[in-house]
Amino acid sequence: MDTLDLRIGFLLHDVSRLRRSAFDQLMKPLGVTRSQWWVVAHISRNEGIMQRELATLLDIGKVTLGAIIDRLETSGLIERKSNPDDRRVWQIYLAPAAHDLIREMRKAEKKLNRTVLKGFSPEERAGLADMLTRVKKNLRKE
């Protein structure tokens, strides 16, 4: 069992790495780096999130995130707005230009998912999603 558990760990790592690399290749023509598409994707699901909360969610440092946010703001993809209740706090929103990028990212993800999940039945896909969700919950408890 220890050997199987170790193999599962390596497989999870390898699959995650390969999927990120494949998605990076799909994003390259759009001029978006991994860190940028990762941040934009999370902002699209959490419009108005505070910058410090986003850093926690992404598990990256505030300074690192600040630099990414600066680049995204300069490129016109996101907007920082001060919180009306506390002007020291920044909230992050997608700029109008980002909505086109999000559409392209979703198209690319659908294309990648067709490749990644080729040969899996709908039941197998649902089972895989359930198992990975359970793994994620277990890791968050640690």
C-alpha positions in Angstrom: 0.0 0.0 0.0 2.9 2.4 0.8 4.2 2.0 -2.8 0.7 2.6 -4.3 0.3 5.8 -2.1 3.7 7.0 -3.2 2.8 6.4 -6.8 -0.5 8.3 -6.4 1.4 11.2 -5.0 3.8 11.3 -7.9 1.0 10.9 -10.4 -1.0 13.8 -8.9 2.2 16.0 -9.0 3.0 15.0 -12.6 -0.6 15.4 -13.9 -0.8 18.9 -12.3 2.6 19.9 -13.7 1.8 18.6 -17.2 -1.7 20.2 -17.3 -0.2 23.6 -16.2 2.5 23.4 -18.9 -0.1 22.5 -21.6 -2.3 25.4 -20.5 0.7 27.7 -20.6 1.3 26.7 -24.2 -2.4 27.6 -25.0 -2.0 31.0 -23.2 1.3 31.9 -24.9 -0.4 33.3 -28.0 -2.6 35.5 -25.8 0.5 37.0 -24.2 -0.5 35.8 -20.7 2.0 34.2 -18.2 1.1 31.4 -15.8 1.0 33.7 -12.8 -1.1 36.2 -14.7 -3.7 33.7 -16.0 -3.9 32.1 -12.5 -4.6 35.5 -10.9 -7.1 36.6 -13.5 -9.0 33.3 -13.2 -9.3 33.7 -9.5 -10.4 37.3 -9.7 -13.0 36.3 -12.3 -14.5 34.0 -9.6 -14.0 36.5 -6.8 -14.7 40.0 -8.2 -14.0 42.7 -5.6 -11.7 40.5 -3.5 -9.3 42.3 -1.3 -5.7 42.0 -2.4 -4.5 40.4 0.9 -7.4 37.9 0.7 -6.3 37.0 -2.9 -2.8 36.5 -1.7 -4.0 34.1 1.0 -6.3 32.3 -1.5 -3.4 31.8 -4.0 -0.9 31.0 -1.2 1.6 33.6 -2.5 3.3 36.5 -0.8 1.7 39.9 -0.8 4.7 41.5 -2.5 4.7 38.8 -5.3 1.0 39.3 -5.8 1.4 43.1 -5.8 3.9 42.9 -8.7 1.5 40.6 -10.7 -1.4 42.9 -10.0 0.7 45.9 -11.1 1.5 44.2 -14.4 -2.1 43.2 -15.0 -3.3 46.7 -14.1 -0.7 48.3 -16.5 -1.9 45.9 -19.3 -5.5 47.0 -18.7 -6.8 43.6 -17.5 -7.7 44.5 -13.9 -8.6 47.5 -11.8 -7.8 48.3 -8.2 -10.4 50.2 -6.3 -10.1 51.5 -2.8 -12.6 50.0 -0.3 -15.2 52.6 0.6 -15.1 51.6 4.2 -11.3 51.6 4.5 -9.2 53.5 1.9 -6.1 51.5 2.9 -7.6 48.4 1.5 -7.6 47.6 -2.2 -10.3 45.5 -3.9 -9.5 43.9 -7.3 -11.9 43.8 -10.2 -11.6 42.6 -13.8 -11.3 45.5 -16.3 -13.6 45.2 -19.4 -10.6 44.0 -21.5 -10.2 41.0 -19.3 -13.6 39.6 -20.2 -12.4 38.8 -23.7 -9.3 37.1 -22.2 -11.5 35.1 -19.9 -13.6 33.9 -22.8 -10.4 32.8 -24.6 -9.1 31.1 -21.5 -12.3 29.2 -21.2 -12.1 28.1 -24.8 -8.6 27.0 -24.3 -9.5 25.1 -21.1 -12.4 23.3 -23.0 -9.9 22.3 -25.7 -7.4 21.1 -23.1 -10.0 19.2 -21.1 -11.1 17.3 -24.3 -7.6 16.1 -24.6 -7.0 15.4 -20.9 -10.3 13.6 -20.4 -10.3 11.7 -23.7 -11.7 8.2 -23.3 -13.3 8.9 -19.9 -17.1 8.3 -19.6 -19.3 10.9 -17.9 -19.5 8.6 -14.9 -15.7 8.3 -14.7 -15.3 12.1 -15.0 -17.8 12.6 -12.2 -16.0 10.0 -10.1 -12.6 11.6 -10.7 -14.0 15.0 -9.8 -15.4 13.6 -6.6 -12.2 11.9 -5.6 -10.0 14.9 -6.4 -12.5 17.1 -4.4 -12.1 14.7 -1.4 -8.3 14.9 -1.7 -8.4 18.7 -1.8 -10.6 18.7 1.3 -8.3 16.4 3.1 -5.3 18.6 2.3 -7.1 21.7 3.5 -7.7 20.1 6.9 -4.0 19.5 7.4 
